[in-house]
Amino acid sequence: MPSPDLLVRIEAAKRAVLAQADFLHREFGRARSAWKSDGTRVTAADIAISEAIFRELGAHFPDDELLSEELGDGTAAITLKARFAWVLDPIDGTNNYALGIPHCAISLALLEDGVPVYGVIYELARRVLLHGGPGLGAWEGEKPVRVKTGEKPDQRLLGFHSPMDKRFAPHAARLVERFKIRALGSSTLHLAYVGAGLLDGAVDHNVKVWDIAAAVPFCQGAGAEVRYLREPVFPLRVFDLHMPRVPFCAGAPAVCEELAGLLRD
């Protein structure tokens, strides 16, 4: 059985994320944006959502670590010391959000001893809360969801973004021969859609830990496997805005095994 400490945080996470849904919709396509030094876009809505969610969580759980892509000066790595930590991407798919393309989400992960144990994701396009974790199931609102299995090979859908590092271009060629490709501009949603049974698999070479921290436990709760193509990023010991990218593949176990084989150099 999950501990009371975990359960109270799960409920708090859902409340904190849902409390920002109206604001997310109100600022959609109109929030003022700027470009950061790493070439990624940030909007005023990213900052406001980060501050609001962490203000609420910090009031209830003052000893927890609060980690976000959009807060802090970005110069110092943070060593995780608390039992519980939160990893937030206030808007995954910020480019989409700023331009008025609805594939974006608030993504909040709860980590225990560095391991993601629950994820809460508010999807703007479908106005739905996806949430779940290993041993706790996966849910779309109040409806349980599961990873897809047994799809015919020529009907399978794969969430995939072209790799920024062109050394991985051969991977793209192999994947398009086996799957129908969807590129939504949100790594969180690609991975979450695997758990929700909307996509058969996902592959990404470009993500940082905050892009996937919430979707990983959600997928695991839905019976999916997430496999890292380099060393595993979890348990997370250090949060660093300059950390390396985290290439991965995900899907039902058989699909994940197939994807891993296609991605071997």
Backbone as CSV, one residue per row, in Angstrom:
resi,resn,N_x,N_y,N_z,CA_x,CA_y,CA_z,C_x,C_y,C_z
1,MET,0.834,-1.204,0.000,0.000,0.000,0.000,0.870,1.256,0.000
2,PRO,0.496,2.275,-0.771,1.270,3.522,-0.738,1.179,4.174,0.629
3,SER,2.237,4.869,1.011,2.291,5.494,2.317,1.380,6.714,2.371
4,PRO,0.916,7.078,3.571,0.135,8.316,3.694,0.889,9.539,3.189
5,ASP,2.217,9.569,3.384,3.021,10.693,2.887,2.919,10.816,1.377
6,LEU,2.902,9.675,0.692,2.784,9.688,-0.765,1.385,10.103,-1.200
7,LEU,0.378,9.532,-0.562,-1.002,9.801,-0.973,-1.366,11.275,-0.810
8,VAL,-0.938,11.881,0.274,-1.282,13.288,0.481,-0.607,14.169,-0.562
9,ARG,0.571,13.786,-0.988,1.271,14.562,-2.027,0.623,14.367,-3.397
10,ILE,0.139,13.177,-3.682,-0.546,12.949,-4.952,-1.770,13.846,-5.063
11,GLU,-2.561,13.906,-4.009,-3.760,14.749,-4.057,-3.386,16.225,-4.162
12,ALA,-2.349,16.626,-3.460,-1.896,18.019,-3.537,-1.402,18.354,-4.932
13,ALA,-0.712,17.408,-5.573,-0.201,17.640,-6.929,-1.346,17.853,-7.909
14,LYS,-2.360,17.041,-7.829,-3.499,17.187,-8.741,-4.194,18.524,-8.522
15,ARG,-4.369,18.917,-7.277,-5.008,20.205,-6.998,-4.162,21.363,-7.528
16,ALA,-2.848,21.300,-7.301,-1.973,22.406,-7.697,-1.939,22.573,-9.212
17,VAL,-1.905,21.468,-9.945,-1.868,21.552,-11.406,-3.213,22.029,-11.953
18,LEU,-4.297,21.456,-11.466,-5.612,21.860,-11.964,-5.911,23.325,-11.653
19,ALA,-5.342,23.830,-10.566,-5.566,25.234,-10.209,-4.996,26.184,-11.256
20,GLN,-4.067,25.702,-12.086,-3.455,26.548,-13.115,-4.080,26.369,-14.495
21,ALA,-5.075,25.498,-14.604,-5.636,25.191,-15.919,-6.303,26.414,-16.554
22,ASP,-7.094,27.142,-15.791,-7.771,28.318,-16.360,-6.766,29.351,-16.849
23,PHE,-5.732,29.584,-16.059,-4.686,30.526,-16.469,-3.991,30.049,-17.733
24,LEU,-3.691,28.747,-17.808,-3.030,28.185,-18.990,-3.864,28.459,-20.237
25,HIS,-5.160,28.242,-20.155,-6.030,28.472,-21.310,-6.161,29.961,-21.621
26,ARG,-6.240,30.778,-20.608,-6.433,32.215,-20.822,-5.257,32.850,-21.545
27,GLU,-4.042,32.390,-21.249,-2.844,32.973,-21.847,-2.403,32.265,-23.120
28,PHE,-3.103,31.214,-23.506,-2.728,30.413,-24.668,-2.684,31.263,-25.940
29,GLY,-1.533,31.239,-26.613,-1.355,31.958,-27.863,-1.161,33.451,-27.719
30,ARG,-1.122,33.955,-26.486,-0.988,35.399,-26.309,0.054,35.783,-25.271
31,ALA,0.594,34.804,-24.535,1.569,35.109,-23.498,2.850,35.672,-24.104
32,ARG,3.382,36.710,-23.487,4.642,37.308,-23.932,5.773,36.292,-23.785
33,SER,6.643,36.191,-24.806,7.698,35.186,-24.776,9.047,35.811,-25.091
34,ALA,10.098,35.074,-24.738,11.475,35.480,-25.039,12.282,34.216,-25.282
35,TRP,13.492,34.412,-25.810,14.369,33.278,-26.073,15.490,33.246,-25.035
36,LYS,15.719,32.047,-24.470,16.782,31.875,-23.481,18.113,31.613,-24.177
37,SER,19.167,31.646,-23.384,20.511,31.493,-23.947,20.731,30.119,-24.569
38,ASP,19.964,29.111,-24.154,20.128,27.772,-24.715,19.299,27.565,-25.975
39,GLY,18.635,28.631,-26.458,17.877,28.539,-27.694,16.448,28.085,-27.531
40,THR,15.977,27.917,-26.293,14.597,27.526,-26.056,13.771,28.745,-25.672
41,ARG,12.472,28.636,-25.918,11.570,29.745,-25.662,10.989,29.641,-24.253
42,VAL,10.753,30.785,-23.636,10.070,30.847,-22.348,9.029,31.957,-22.426
43,THR,7.880,31.729,-21.802,6.833,32.755,-21.763,6.615,33.209,-20.329
44,ALA,5.934,34.328,-20.195,5.569,34.804,-18.863,4.687,33.788,-18.155
45,ALA,3.917,33.020,-18.929,3.053,32.007,-18.332,3.875,30.881,-17.698
46,ASP,5.001,30.497,-18.320,5.878,29.485,-17.711,6.296,29.906,-16.304
47,ILE,6.744,31.158,-16.196,7.228,31.650,-14.900,6.090,31.714,-13.894
48,ALA,4.949,32.228,-14.315,3.820,32.383,-13.398,3.322,31.028,-12.896
49,ILE,3.249,30.040,-13.774,2.783,28.714,-13.371,3.784,28.066,-12.425
50,SER,5.072,28.177,-12.726,6.098,27.642,-11.821,5.967,28.239,-10.425
51,GLU,5.854,29.542,-10.372,5.785,30.213,-9.076,4.524,29.808,-8.312
52,ALA,3.397,29.730,-9.006,2.137,29.415,-8.332,2.119,27.982,-7.804
53,ILE,2.554,27.029,-8.622,2.539,25.631,-8.178,3.512,25.416,-7.026
54,PHE,4.697,25.998,-7.121,5.667,25.807,-6.047,5.294,26.568,-4.786
55,ARG,4.605,27.681,-4.941,4.129,28.383,-3.752,3.133,27.504,-2.982
56,GLU,2.244,26.835,-3.706,1.261,25.973,-3.054,1.908,24.729,-2.458
57,LEU,2.767,24.064,-3.221,3.411,22.862,-2.691,4.349,23.191,-1.539
58,GLY,5.058,24.300,-1.660,5.982,24.685,-0.592,5.281,24.999,0.708
59,ALA,4.065,25.526,0.619,3.307,25.828,1.830,2.895,24.556,2.562
60,HIS,2.630,23.485,1.809,2.189,22.232,2.430,3.352,21.305,2.777
61,PHE,4.426,21.374,1.992,5.545,20.434,2.168,6.864,21.213,2.170
62,PRO,7.121,21.965,3.234,8.281,22.878,3.231,9.627,22.170,3.175
63,ASP,9.683,20.878,3.481,10.954,20.173,3.459,11.257,19.509,2.115
64,ASP,10.309,19.541,1.192,10.510,18.910,-0.114,11.379,19.789,-1.016
65,GLU,12.100,19.150,-1.932,12.855,19.876,-2.957,11.894,20.305,-4.071
66,LEU,12.055,21.544,-4.559,11.218,22.077,-5.628,12.123,22.442,-6.804
67,LEU,11.973,21.732,-7.922,12.902,21.831,-9.042,12.142,22.134,-10.323
68,SER,12.532,23.191,-11.014,11.866,23.579,-12.244,12.872,24.115,-13.244
69,GLU,12.579,23.870,-14.515,13.392,24.421,-15.591,13.387,25.945,-15.569
70,GLU,12.313,26.550,-15.089,12.126,27.989,-15.247,12.396,28.813,-13.991
71,LEU,12.859,28.188,-12.917,13.174,28.934,-11.703,14.627,28.710,-11.333
72,GLY,15.276,29.716,-10.817,16.689,29.629,-10.468,17.544,30.292,-11.533
73,ASP,18.780,30.568,-11.169,19.650,31.299,-12.095,20.351,30.392,-13.093
74,GLY,20.195,29.077,-12.928,20.736,28.163,-13.920,22.228,27.941,-13.847
75,THR,22.892,28.453,-12.840,24.348,28.326,-12.792,24.810,27.213,-11.862
76,ALA,24.034,26.886,-10.849,24.479,25.924,-9.845,23.619,24.665,-9.895
77,ALA,24.271,23.515,-9.940,23.551,22.250,-9.835,23.037,22.084,-8.411
78,ILE,21.923,21.381,-8.264,21.293,21.160,-6.968,21.377,19.681,-6.632
79,THR,22.019,19.358,-5.525,22.075,17.980,-5.048,20.819,17.682,-4.243
80,LEU,20.103,16.632,-4.631,18.866,16.293,-3.943,19.188,15.646,-2.597
81,LYS,18.571,16.173,-1.553,18.808,15.664,-0.207,17.535,15.205,0.485
82,ALA,16.398,15.771,0.101,15.137,15.439,0.758,14.595,14.103,0.245
83,ARG,13.750,13.492,1.051,13.100,12.247,0.633,12.235,12.483,-0.603
84,PHE,11.468,13.575,-0.598,10.576,13.878,-1.714,11.086,15.100,-2.482
85,ALA,10.964,15.014,-3.789,11.317,16.150,-4.654,10.270,16.250,-5.753
86,TRP,10.064,17.472,-6.208,9.128,17.747,-7.304,9.908,18.284,-8.491
87,VAL,9.622,17.743,-9.681,10.236,18.225,-10.909,9.117,18.743,-11.807
88,LEU,9.185,20.014,-12.130,8.102,20.684,-12.854,8.585,21.211,-14.204
89,ASP,7.812,20.927,-15.232,7.919,21.653,-16.492,6.596,22.406,-16.632
90,PRO,6.589,23.703,-16.386,5.309,24.420,-16.310,4.530,24.415,-17.610
91,ILE,5.240,24.445,-18.739,4.590,24.270,-20.040,5.545,23.479,-20.924
92,ASP,5.278,22.206,-21.096,6.049,21.442,-22.065,5.390,21.658,-23.423
93,GLY,6.195,22.097,-24.395,5.658,22.525,-25.677,5.471,24.031,-25.712
94,THR,6.434,24.760,-25.137,6.300,26.219,-25.038,6.207,26.878,-26.416
95,ASN,6.963,26.385,-27.394,6.849,26.947,-28.741,5.417,26.846,-29.249
96,ASN,4.823,25.666,-29.088,3.426,25.489,-29.497,2.519,26.472,-28.764
97,TYR,2.716,26.557,-27.461,1.854,27.398,-26.624,1.918,28.857,-27.059
98,ALA,3.122,29.348,-27.293,3.286,30.751,-27.672,2.673,31.044,-29.035
99,LEU,2.683,30.051,-29.922,2.193,30.245,-31.285,0.710,29.930,-31.449
100,GLY,0.085,29.385,-30.391,-1.319,29.034,-30.490,-1.572,27.640,-31.039
101,ILE,-0.592,26.763,-30.919,-0.742,25.347,-31.313,-1.018,24.560,-30.032
102,PRO,-2.116,23.804,-29.938,-2.580,23.324,-28.639,-1.885,22.099,-28.073
103,HIS,-0.838,21.588,-28.700,-0.156,20.415,-28.153,0.852,20.861,-27.099
104,CYS,0.409,21.000,-25.859,1.264,21.430,-24.756,0.617,20.995,-23.448
105,ALA,1.408,21.029,-22.377,0.920,20.476,-21.116,1.711,21.020,-19.942
106,ILE,1.055,21.061,-18.776,1.748,21.240,-17.496,2.169,19.853,-17.024
107,SER,3.418,19.714,-16.616,3.976,18.407,-16.269,4.636,18.486,-14.894
108,LEU,4.090,17.753,-13.919,4.601,17.775,-12.541,4.874,16.351,-12.083
109,ALA,6.122,16.085,-11.686,6.520,14.761,-11.216,6.850,14.807,-9.737
110,LEU,6.448,13.758,-9.031,6.839,13.551,-7.643,7.879,12.442,-7.595
111,LEU,9.043,12.754,-7.022,10.117,11.786,-6.856,10.267,11.428,-5.386
112,GLU,10.493,10.159,-5.124,10.828,9.695,-3.772,12.197,9.038,-3.828
113,ASP,13.131,9.576,-3.069,14.525,9.121,-3.096,15.065,9.110,-4.528
114,GLY,14.688,10.124,-5.292,15.212,10.313,-6.630,14.490,9.560,-7.734
115,VAL,13.492,8.752,-7.376,12.782,7.926,-8.356,11.372,8.486,-8.572
116,PRO,10.953,8.695,-9.820,9.596,9.194,-10.061,8.555,8.162,-9.628
117,VAL,7.665,8.569,-8.735,6.649,7.659,-8.219,5.245,8.056,-8.654
118,TYR,5.067,9.296,-9.122,3.758,9.717,-9.616,3.942,10.905,-10.543
119,GLY,3.120,10.929,-11.586,3.144,12.034,-12.526,1.764,12.617,-12.707
120,VAL,1.704,13.941,-12.805,0.450,14.661,-13.039,0.659,15.574,-14.235
121,ILE,-0.172,15.405,-15.263,-0.006,16.120,-16.531,-1.354,16.695,-16.940
122,TYR,-1.411,18.012,-17.089,-2.637,18.624,-17.612,-2.435,18.912,-19.084
123,GLU,-3.244,18.259,-19.918,-3.150,18.408,-21.363,-4.114,19.498,-21.829
124,LEU,-3.553,20.557,-22.417,-4.373,21.684,-22.826,-5.353,21.310,-23.934
125,ALA,-4.919,20.587,-24.952,-5.744,20.348,-26.135,-7.031,19.611,-25.793
126,ARG,-6.948,18.587,-24.941,-8.128,17.790,-24.621,-8.735,18.162,-23.267
127,ARG,-8.107,19.134,-22.583,-8.608,19.601,-21.286,-8.785,18.430,-20.313
128,VAL,-7.739,17.605,-20.209,-7.825,16.411,-19.382,-6.597,16.317,-18.491
129,LEU,-6.787,15.749,-17.294,-5.687,15.506,-16.356,-5.290,14.046,-16.461
130,LEU,-4.046,13.808,-16.868,-3.461,12.472,-16.899,-2.614,12.311,-15.641
131,HIS,-2.770,11.201,-14.953,-1.990,11.024,-13.722,-1.859,9.539,-13.410
132,GLY,-0.743,9.174,-12.763,-0.533,7.788,-12.395,0.893,7.521,-11.978
133,GLY,1.113,6.276,-11.543,2.439,5.881,-11.103,2.543,4.381,-10.960
134,PRO,3.764,3.850,-10.853,3.972,2.411,-10.732,3.213,1.835,-9.537
135,GLY,2.442,0.782,-9.800,1.668,0.145,-8.741,0.404,0.883,-8.364
136,LEU,0.173,2.044,-8.959,-0.993,2.868,-8.611,-1.941,3.054,-9.793
137,GLY,-1.595,2.512,-10.953,-2.426,2.659,-12.128,-2.178,3.968,-12.845
138,ALA,-2.876,4.131,-13.962,-2.782,5.355,-14.760,-4.197,5.769,-15.129
139,TRP,-4.411,7.085,-15.122,-5.772,7.595,-15.226,-5.830,8.788,-16.166
140,GLU,-6.917,8.840,-16.932,-7.269,10.004,-17.733,-8.526,10.581,-17.093
141,GLY,-8.348,11.614,-16.270,-9.440,12.036,-15.398,-9.697,10.943,-14.386
142,GLU,-10.902,10.369,-14.407,-11.252,9.262,-13.510,-11.277,7.925,-14.242
143,LYS,-10.916,7.911,-15.525,-10.974,6.697,-16.332,-9.610,6.017,-16.359
144,PRO,-9.523,4.735,-15.999,-8.232,4.044,-16.075,-7.818,3.847,-17.525
145,VAL,-6.510,3.950,-17.784,-5.976,3.768,-19.131,-4.839,2.764,-19.086
146,ARG,-4.572,2.147,-20.262,-3.497,1.160,-20.377,-2.753,1.358,-21.688
147,VAL,-1.509,0.920,-21.707,-0.703,0.947,-22.918,-1.325,0.045,-23.980
148,LYS,-1.142,0.393,-25.260,-1.656,-0.420,-26.355,-0.791,-1.662,-26.552
149,THR,-1.429,-2.765,-26.885,-0.707,-3.989,-27.215,-1.396,-4.649,-28.401
150,GLY,-0.624,-5.379,-29.182,-1.192,-6.196,-30.241,-1.627,-5.465,-31.488
151,GLU,-1.193,-4.225,-31.680,-1.573,-3.491,-32.885,-0.866,-4.094,-34.104
152,LYS,-1.527,-4.097,-35.251,-0.910,-4.591,-36.474,0.298,-3.724,-36.824
153,PRO,1.380,-4.336,-37.289,2.615,-3.569,-37.540,2.435,-2.367,-38.451
154,ASP,1.560,-2.469,-39.457,1.416,-1.356,-40.397,0.458,-0.282,-39.899
155,GLN,-0.064,-0.439,-38.677,-1.003,0.542,-38.118,-0.447,1.250,-36.889
156,ARG,0.780,0.979,-36.531,1.327,1.510,-35.287,1.768,2.964,-35.439
157,LEU,1.477,3.755,-34.402,1.832,5.168,-34.371,2.970,5.392,-33.377
158,LEU,3.953,6.190,-33.803,5.130,6.475,-32.976,5.290,7.976,-32.800
159,GLY,5.388,8.437,-31.554,5.750,9.819,-31.280,7.252,9.988,-31.416
160,PHE,7.677,10.900,-32.300,9.112,11.024,-32.587,9.418,12.437,-33.061
161,HIS,10.436,13.055,-32.444,10.943,14.345,-32.905,12.296,14.136,-33.581
162,SER,12.508,14.778,-34.719,13.796,14.668,-35.407,14.931,15.021,-34.441
163,PRO,15.957,14.184,-34.361,17.039,14.460,-33.397,17.815,15.715,-33.743
164,MET,18.112,16.518,-32.710,18.936,17.713,-32.909,20.349,17.331,-33.323
165,ASP,20.857,16.232,-32.770,22.187,15.739,-33.123,22.047,14.856,-34.365
166,LYS,22.543,15.325,-35.477,22.339,14.636,-36.744,23.085,13.310,-36.834
167,ARG,23.903,13.004,-35.862,24.499,11.665,-35.824,23.441,10.591,-35.680
168,PHE,22.271,10.992,-35.155,21.199,10.029,-34.950,20.230,9.963,-36.130
169,ALA,20.542,10.648,-37.218,19.658,10.630,-38.383,19.372,9.215,-38.893
170,PRO,20.333,8.291,-38.865,20.005,6.923,-39.303,18.887,6.285,-38.489
171,HIS,18.753,6.670,-37.215,17.657,6.141,-36.408,16.321,6.526,-37.018
172,ALA,16.215,7.773,-37.465,14.965,8.246,-38.051,14.588,7.405,-39.265
173,ALA,15.561,7.099,-40.103,15.289,6.313,-41.299,14.749,4.935,-40.942
174,ARG,15.282,4.319,-39.904,14.807,2.994,-39.498,13.397,3.057,-38.933
175,LEU,13.115,4.104,-38.169,11.812,4.199,-37.511,10.689,4.424,-38.511
176,VAL,10.914,5.266,-39.514,9.837,5.562,-40.458,9.508,4.361,-41.335
177,GLU,10.390,3.384,-41.403,10.093,2.169,-42.149,9.156,1.250,-41.379
178,ARG,9.095,1.398,-40.064,8.324,0.475,-39.235,7.070,1.097,-38.630
179,PHE,7.028,2.440,-38.512,5.940,3.094,-37.793,5.419,4.294,-38.575
180,LYS,4.176,4.659,-38.325,3.647,5.940,-38.762,4.037,6.970,-37.717
181,ILE,4.603,8.084,-38.152,5.225,9.039,-37.251,4.270,10.180,-36.918
182,ARG,4.279,10.562,-35.639,3.592,11.758,-35.170,4.613,12.606,-34.421
183,ALA,4.687,13.895,-34.761,5.620,14.825,-34.105,4.815,16.014,-33.611
184,LEU,4.529,16.047,-32.316,3.583,17.007,-31.754,4.245,18.243,-31.156
185,GLY,5.560,18.208,-30.970,6.219,19.350,-30.341,6.183,19.331,-28.834
186,SER,5.779,18.206,-28.246,5.769,18.057,-26.781,6.208,16.644,-26.433
187,SER,7.393,16.510,-25.865,7.892,15.196,-25.464,7.063,14.610,-24.330
188,THR,6.579,15.468,-23.443,5.697,15.001,-22.379,4.486,14.291,-22.963
189,LEU,3.849,14.901,-23.970,2.642,14.308,-24.528,2.950,13.057,-25.332
190,HIS,4.054,13.021,-26.071,4.417,11.781,-26.765,4.463,10.624,-25.778
191,LEU,5.173,10.822,-24.689,5.342,9.744,-23.714,4.033,9.464,-22.977
192,ALA,3.301,10.500,-22.595,2.026,10.302,-21.911,1.017,9.596,-22.808
193,TYR,1.043,9.889,-24.104,0.112,9.239,-25.026,0.393,7.748,-25.167
194,VAL,1.630,7.333,-24.925,1.929,5.899,-24.881,1.168,5.263,-23.719
195,GLY,1.262,5.876,-22.542,0.547,5.338,-21.395,-0.961,5.391,-21.550
196,ALA,-1.451,6.410,-22.221,-2.893,6.568,-22.405,-3.442,5.701,-23.529
197,GLY,-2.576,4.976,-24.233,-3.035,4.096,-25.292,-3.339,4.790,-26.597
198,LEU,-2.846,6.016,-26.784,-3.076,6.762,-28.022,-1.962,6.536,-29.041
199,LEU,-0.743,6.358,-28.564,0.402,6.028,-29.410,0.932,4.664,-29.000
200,ASP,1.518,3.964,-29.969,2.088,2.651,-29.674,3.486,2.750,-29.073
201,GLY,4.176,3.849,-29.364,5.523,4.003,-28.845,5.972,5.442,-28.953
202,ALA,7.114,5.719,-28.354,7.727,7.052,-28.432,9.234,6.892,-28.409
203,VAL,9.904,7.748,-29.166,11.369,7.821,-29.180,11.745,9.290,-29.167
204,ASP,12.727,9.645,-28.360,13.209,11.029,-28.371,14.683,11.048,-28.008
205,HIS,15.439,11.869,-28.734,16.861,12.057,-28.461,17.149,13.405,-27.811
206,ASN,16.130,14.259,-27.673,16.372,15.679,-27.394,16.016,16.125,-25.984
207,VAL,15.437,15.268,-25.161,14.792,15.729,-23.930,15.772,15.897,-22.770
208,LYS,15.371,16.749,-21.832,16.003,16.850,-20.523,15.066,16.198,-19.498
209,VAL,15.534,16.038,-18.289,14.799,15.258,-17.309,13.413,15.840,-17.021
210,TRP,13.287,17.182,-17.016,11.990,17.782,-16.689,10.957,17.554,-17.790
211,ASP,11.406,17.229,-19.011,10.473,16.970,-20.101,9.715,15.664,-19.915
212,ILE,10.297,14.716,-19.200,9.713,13.374,-19.132,9.459,12.880,-17.712
213,ALA,9.880,13.632,-16.692,9.830,13.116,-15.316,8.429,12.726,-14.891
214,ALA,7.395,13.450,-15.319,6.020,13.112,-14.941,5.447,11.999,-15.802
215,ALA,5.821,11.986,-17.091,5.259,10.988,-18.003,5.842,9.597,-17.769
216,VAL,7.065,9.513,-17.242,7.671,8.204,-16.971,6.832,7.403,-15.978
217,PRO,6.524,7.900,-14.776,5.714,7.095,-13.859,4.295,6.865,-14.363
218,PHE,3.735,7.849,-15.093,2.408,7.657,-15.674,2.425,6.457,-16.614
219,CYS,3.424,6.389,-17.495,3.542,5.261,-18.419,3.723,3.944,-17.671
220,GLN,4.563,3.958,-16.667,4.800,2.732,-15.899,3.520,2.275,-15.202
221,GLY,2.728,3.220,-14.709,1.458,2.862,-14.102,0.484,2.252,-15.088
222,ALA,0.669,2.575,-16.385,-0.203,2.060,-17.441,0.317,0.758,-18.051
223,GLY,1.431,0.254,-17.544,1.970,-1.003,-18.052,2.980,-0.851,-19.163
224,ALA,3.426,0.355,-19.438,4.434,0.591,-20.474,5.835,0.495,-19.872
225,GLU,6.792,0.313,-20.750,8.202,0.305,-20.368,8.871,1.540,-20.948
226,VAL,9.739,2.168,-20.163,10.565,3.273,-20.635,12.015,2.817,-20.524
227,ARG,12.718,2.847,-21.650,14.103,2.365,-21.678,15.017,3.504,-22.113
228,TYR,16.081,3.727,-21.346,17.022,4.800,-21.647,18.134,4.268,-22.543
229,LEU,18.509,5.055,-23.532,19.476,4.607,-24.526,20.909,4.879,-24.105
230,ARG,21.079,5.634,-23.019,22.374,5.787,-22.361,22.187,5.307,-20.932
231,GLU,22.947,5.850,-19.998,22.773,5.444,-18.610,21.443,5.979,-18.086
232,PRO,20.755,5.238,-17.200,19.483,5.697,-16.650,19.642,7.030,-15.917
233,VAL,18.632,7.881,-16.026,18.687,9.181,-15.365,18.145,9.106,-13.935
234,PHE,17.380,8.052,-13.646,16.814,7.884,-12.308,17.433,6.663,-11.640
235,PRO,17.662,6.728,-10.327,17.297,7.815,-9.409,18.108,9.087,-9.673
236,LEU,17.392,10.212,-9.640,18.005,11.509,-9.878,18.710,11.974,-8.608
237,ARG,19.992,12.242,-8.712,20.770,12.688,-7.550,21.102,14.168,-7.616
238,VAL,21.238,14.699,-8.858,21.597,16.099,-9.049,20.689,16.670,-10.125
239,PHE,20.102,17.830,-9.842,19.294,18.544,-10.831,20.133,19.684,-11.378
240,ASP,20.331,19.651,-12.687,21.233,20.619,-13.315,20.606,21.055,-14.629
241,LEU,20.372,22.354,-14.789,19.784,22.852,-16.029,20.677,22.591,-17.238
242,HIS,21.954,22.313,-17.003,22.881,22.048,-18.096,23.182,20.553,-18.250
243,MET,22.357,19.726,-17.653,22.580,18.284,-17.703,22.453,17.769,-19.143
244,PRO,23.057,16.616,-19.433,22.954,16.049,-20.784,21.514,15.673,-21.124
245,ARG,21.281,15.499,-22.412,19.970,15.039,-22.864,19.782,13.562,-22.514
246,VAL,18.520,13.128,-22.521,18.159,11.797,-22.026,17.425,11.037,-23.137
247,PRO,18.131,10.458,-24.105,17.442,9.706,-25.159,16.772,8.460,-24.594
248,PHE,15.580,8.157,-25.110,14.813,7.035,-24.581,13.907,6.470,-25.665
249,CYS,13.378,5.283,-25.397,12.265,4.745,-26.166,11.255,4.193,-25.169
250,ALA,9.997,4.093,-25.592,8.939,3.661,-24.696,7.843,2.982,-25.487
251,GLY,7.138,2.084,-24.823,6.011,1.387,-25.417,5.679,0.174,-24.578
252,ALA,4.731,-0.627,-25.040,4.535,-1.932,-24.422,5.861,-2.683,-24.470
253,PRO,6.105,-3.629,-23.551,7.428,-4.267,-23.501,7.931,-4.784,-24.842
254,ALA,7.081,-5.414,-25.642,7.537,-5.944,-26.930,7.900,-4.815,-27.887
255,VAL,7.118,-3.746,-27.894,7.420,-2.603,-28.757,8.712,-1.932,-28.310
256,CYS,8.879,-1.788,-26.999,10.088,-1.154,-26.472,11.325,-1.963,-26.858
257,GLU,11.234,-3.263,-26.809,12.350,-4.109,-27.208,12.659,-3.930,-28.696
258,GLU,11.631,-3.862,-29.523,11.839,-3.634,-30.948,12.491,-2.280,-31.203
259,LEU,12.002,-1.249,-30.530,12.561,0.090,-30.711,14.030,0.126,-30.278
260,ALA,14.334,-0.488,-29.149,15.721,-0.505,-28.664,16.635,-1.152,-29.695
261,GLY,16.155,-2.215,-30.342,16.949,-2.863,-31.368,17.181,-1.975,-32.572
262,LEU,16.160,-1.226,-32.974,16.294,-0.326,-34.119,17.257,0.819,-33.828
263,LEU,17.389,1.178,-32.566,18.183,2.346,-32.188,19.621,1.984,-31.807
264,ARG,19.961,0.723,-31.882,21.353,0.355,-31.591,22.233,0.758,-32.760
265,ASP,23.377,1.357,-32.440,24.325,1.755,-33.491,25.171,0.555,-33.914
